[in-house]
Amino acid sequence: MSEEQPNWSVDIGYASQAELRKYQAKHAREYEACFANLEKLLKLLKRGMDMRSFQLGFLRNEQGDLYRISQSGVAHAAETRLYLYPAYPLSAWHWRKKASARRHSEVYETDTTDQGAKMKTRFSTAAEAAAALAGKPAVARRVRKRVEAARIVTELLALRTERGMMQAEVAKRMGCGQAKISKLEAGTDAQLSVSELCAYLKALGISARLVIDNRHLPVAQRIKQHVFALHALLEELAKLAQQVSDDTEIVARIHTFYGEVLFNFVVRFGESYEKVRSLIALQPPQQAGCDDTSASQDMPVQSATRISRNSAAISTN
């Protein structure tokens, strides 16, 4: 069973809404960039990572447990700082009385497992918090757009952080300066070249595969390509099982995983097939020496349903 990850959220009860609204009206790009970076941070925290081990270009530890986020990724921007007070479980926090700096926009960020804190307004995403503080619902859409534009970059950040690697180490393996890594991680997916992506992943010890999905091909042909790709991956897993055949625990886990793959495929295949089956009347193929064809007409769905139910019963008991 996988360990349950903390459910981080953003509480704006201690933020100066009046000042933030004024700042957003004057520096909308910087404001939205800060909250987009906050959303990146939340994604890392929700994956169970520790903020104290982060090395992110837009995040800096000011003093103790006070952090700030900058507006990285915005050209010719005004220097903007969004201050955070992260609360970890089983810790006592008294930052609320100190959150009174009038020149700074402050957001109190807390883990929802901290039952001792009395919150005023909490949001699960930084985009929602940004919109609430600015008093403009459209801000949420623009922040989400920024976050969406850096999905791959954010995943690279997560992979590097999970491996406990610093930017300098990645830069050394890529044969470039740390400044390039910082710029890459602060940019968007559109600014990331294929060569940079492959080199970055290689520095992390991860192999990369480029999949070209030609939308002009018939859907059936594209499905076949993905089926073949899935088969190739399963073959790799089978080879791994053969290599560690002496380790019964690993082999048993691989065997269980194969069952999970089959279950998920059959369930989703059945859902899609049922949509098609409800639109057209399937004509069973005529077979010599077979008089009763009614059973064969419904066989695919019956088989899928039977496997699905049995598998679900096994997984829930």
N, C-alpha and C positions, 0 to 999 in steps of 0.2 A: 504494500500500500504506500502510495506516495505521500510525503509529508505535506500537510496543508499549508499553503502559502499565506502570509499576512495580507489582510485586506486594507491596504492603505487608501486614505482619502484626504481631501483638502478641506480644512475648516477655515472659513474667512471671518469668523466672529471677532478676531482681534485685529483685523486689517482696517486701515483708514479708507473707507469707501469714497469719501469726498475727494481726497487727494488722488486716489487711483482714477476716478472718473475724469478729473482735470488732466491728469497725465495721459490717459488714453486718448482724450480728445486732441491733445497736442502731438503726441508721439504714438500713433496707433501701431505702426510697424514694430517698434521696439517693445511695446506692451504685449502684443500678440506673440512675438518671438520668445519673450521670457516665459510666457505660459505654455508655449509649445515645447520649450526645453523642460519645463516642469513636468509636462506630460511624459516626455522621454524618461525622466527620472522616476516617475511613478511606475512606468512599465518595468523598469529594472527592479524596483523595490517589490513589486507584486510577484516577481519571479523568485523572491526569497533572498535577494542580494542585500548586503550590508552597505549602507551609504558611507560608512567610515572607511571602506576599502576602495571607494570609487576614485578614478582619475579621469575626470571629464573636463573638456575645455571650457564648458559653460558653468561649471560648478566649483565653488571654492569654499573652504572652511575658514570662516573669519576668526572665530575664537570659541574654544570649547565645543559646544553643540550648536553653534550658530552658523548657518550656511547661507550663501547667496548664489543666485542664478543670474547670469548676464544674458544679453540680447544677441548672442553669437549667431552668425548667419545672415546678418542684415548689413548691407553695404552703406557706408556713410551714415552710421547710426549715432544717436546720442547715447552716451554711456548710461546704461540702465541696470539697476540692481533690484532683484526681488529677494527679500530675506525670508528664510525658512527656519522654523524651530521644530525639528523632527522629534517625535516621541516614540520611543521603543517600548515594548512590553516590559513589565516588571521594573520600571524605572520611575523615580520621582522627578517631577519637572516643576520648576518655579519660574519659568521664563515669562509667564504672562504679565507679571508686574513690571518686567523690564521692557516689554514691547511697547515703548512709548516714543520712539524716535520720530519726530514730526517730518523729517525730510526723507524718510525711507518708506517705501511701500512694503508692508509686512503681511505674510501669510503664515498661519500656524498650521503645520502639517502633522497629522497624528495617525497612529495605527489604531484601528477600530477595536482591537482587543484590549486597549487601555480603558477599562470601565470606569476609572476614577475621574476622568476628565469630563467636565460638563461643557458640551458643545452648543453653539448657537446655530450655525449654518454649515452643513457639511456636504461636499460634492465628491462623487466618485471619479470625476475627471477634471483635469485642469481647465479644459475648454469651458465647462459649465461654470466653474468658479470665476474664470475671467469674464464671462458674460454677465454674471450676477454682480460682480464688483463694478463693471463698467456701466451696468444698467442698459446694455444693448444686446439683445439675443443674437444679432448677426455676428457678434464677436466670436461666439462659440463656433460658428460655421467656419470662420476664417482661421481660427486656431486649429481646428480639426484638419483643415486643408493643408496647413503647414506640417502638421504631424504626419498626415498621409503622404506628403511629398518626400518624407525621409524615413519610410518604413524599412528599407534595406539598410540604411545607415544606422538606424536605431538597433537593428538586429546585430550588426557588426559590433556596436558598442556592447551589447549584451554578451556576445560570444567572447569578446576580449576580457570583459569583467569576470565572467564565469571562470575563465582560465587563470585569473589572477595576474594578468600581464599588464604592464605599464606601456604607455605610448612609446617611450624610448626603446623598449625591447622590440616592439613591433617595427619601429622605424629602422632599427639596426638590422633586423632580418630582411626588411624590404630594401635596404641599401639607400635610405633617404634620411632626411632630417626629421626631428620630432614635430617641427612646425607643420610639415606636410600632413602628418597623421592628424594633428589637431584640426587643421583646415578641412581635411576629408571628413572627419567625424562631426564637424559643425555644418557641413553642407547638405545638399539634397541628393536624392537618388539620381536626378537628371545630371548633376555635376560629377557623378561617379562614373568613371570609365570602366569598361570590362577588364582591362589590364590591371587597373588599380584594385578592383574587386578581387580578382584571382590572386594577385600578389598579397593582398591583406589576409585573405583566407589561408593562403599557403603559410604565411608567417604565424598563423594561429595553429597550424598543423591540421588544417581542414581542406579536403579536396573539394573542388568546385566542378559542377557540370552545367553546361549551357544547353537548355532545352528550347528549341525553336518551335513554337506552336503556330503553325500556318493556318490562319483563320479562313483562308480561301479553300482549303481542302475540305472535302465532305466530312461531316461529323463522324461518320462511321470509320473513316480512315484515321482520324485523329484519335478515336477511342482505341483502335488497334495499336497505334503507336504507344499509348500509355500502358496498355496491357502488356506489350512486349517489354517496356521499361520496368514495369512492376515485376515481371517474371525474372528479369536480369537481377534485380535487387534480391528477390527471394532465393535465387541461385547462389548469390554471395553469402546469404545467411546460412544456406545449407552447407556450403563449403566451410564456413566458420564452425558449424556444429560438428563437422567431420574432423576439423583440426583439434577441437577440444572434446573429443568423444570420451575421454577418460573422466571429464568433469561432469558427473551426472546432473548436478544442480543447474549448470548453464544449459545443458542439452534439454533438460526438462522445461526451462524457461523459454527456450527457442520453440519447443514443441507447443507450449501454451500460446505463444505469440502467433504461430501459424493458425491455431484455432480462432484467435481473435480476428486475424485478417479475413479468414473465411466467413466468420459471423458478420463482420461489418460489410463485406462485399455482398453477401446474400441478402442482407436486410435492405441495403440501398438499391441493389438490383431489383428486388421485389417491389420497392416503392416506385421506382421509375417504370418498371414493366406494367404495374397496375394502372398507371396513368394512360399508357398506350392501349392497354387491353380494354379500358373503359370507353375508348373512342371508336374502336373498330371491332368488327366481329371476325375473330380469327378462324380461318378455314384449316382444319387439320389435314396434314398430308395424307394422300391415299396410299395405303400400303397393301401389297398383295397378301391375301390370306388373313386379313384383319377386318372383321365385320364391325366390331364395336369401336368406333373412333371417338366417341364422346369423352371417354376418359383421357385420351391423349390430348384433347383440346385444352383441358385445364391443368395438365400435368406440370408445366413450368411453375405456375403460381402456387399450386398445391405443394410442390416440393419445397419451394422457397419458404412458404408459410410454415411448413412442418419443421424445417431446420431452424428457422428463426425462433419459433416458440420453444423448441427444445433447448436451444442454446441460451435463450433468455432465462429459462428455468434453472439451467446449470449455473449461470453467472450470478443469479440473485439468491441462491440457496447456499 
